[in-house]
């Protein structure tokens, strides 16, 4: 879906202003009048004010590139990209530029799995071991679990709610010796390894092609022509390179292996269509759509990462907002009820999606500059108003924790 006409007219002008380094021009930050939230203004005024304020924030925090979409029910009401996909070559970030999806992949993968659940192919509460021909520790990648019977109790629900007991990534373990730190289902601790394991079960146990399933059930369903779980040669002409917190450059990685945890390359236009469709529950039964966003495992850790060091911390702020794990999402109570979100991060990438269930409204932010995470709270307040999102949990170093 194209963006509102007036937003399209102003976008190129504003991007050019940023590119030549004069974003502040006529109005200083002290005189710019933008009262959050913008959602009560007309769509045209929202687009003007939002573009202007995002670019001011980017200039203030030296954010190299950022793309933003706003979803209101069945409509994508704002779709813009700002700054550069490559600063060194002065190449602008566009709404069809290929960016790294990072852990937004997990949300898309989870939504695909729930379609399989609806069809009776996967059972959220059936142990993965029931669908494998041999014990998990006898497979090469999982031999370190030998002697620990907890693998027999792992289910897709444990994995999608990050309650497996496994570390986020095995290379963070001594000698890469993957192990259970607590019994599956006992509590929350973010784990990419769990998603690798669920992918393994789908492929090895059920004989499914995860790449093909993602293509048919997510990328084709939601009309996402520039998204893939694997590197494509046609991405090379319009892709975003990455920028670290200190502004240093990192070329876009060509991810040749399909990973349910984080191999998705995508665009802001494609992500807008995906989250619009998932918000509406397309492809899921009504009951499964409700199950997707239901808070299932309380999150009581002081911060999200590192997962094992902090997973057992008693954090009263989490309980106050009912912070919980949904299926591939985090959920919590906002001023108007249920909210849900998913982030994606590495040293050069900052992505965040926040949705308000009652308002049927989502904000999607994709950045090839991790410094964008500094300004995410301001943009969320502008677009959605107060959400109670736990920034102190997701980005503690950026918020005085």
Secondary structure, DSSP 8 states (H G I E B T S, - for coil): ----HHHHHHHHHHHHHHHTT-TTTTS-TTT----S--TTS-HHHHHHHHHHHHHHHHHHHT--EEEEEEEETTEEEEEEEEEEEETTTTEE--TT-BEE-TTHHHHHHHHHHHHHHHTTS--TTSBGGGGSSS-GGGSGGGGGGTT-GGGGG-BHHHHHTT-SSB-S-GGGSGGG---BSS-TTSS----HHHHHHHHHIIIIIS---HHHHHIIIIITTTT-TT-BSS--GGGGGGB--EE-TT--EE------S--TTT--EE-HHHHHHHHHHHHHTTTS-HHHHHHHTS--EE---S-SSSHHHHTT---HHHHHTT-EE-SSSEEEEETTEEEEEEEEEETTEEEEEEEETTTTEEEEEEESBTTHHHHHHHHHHHHH------HHHH-GGGTT-
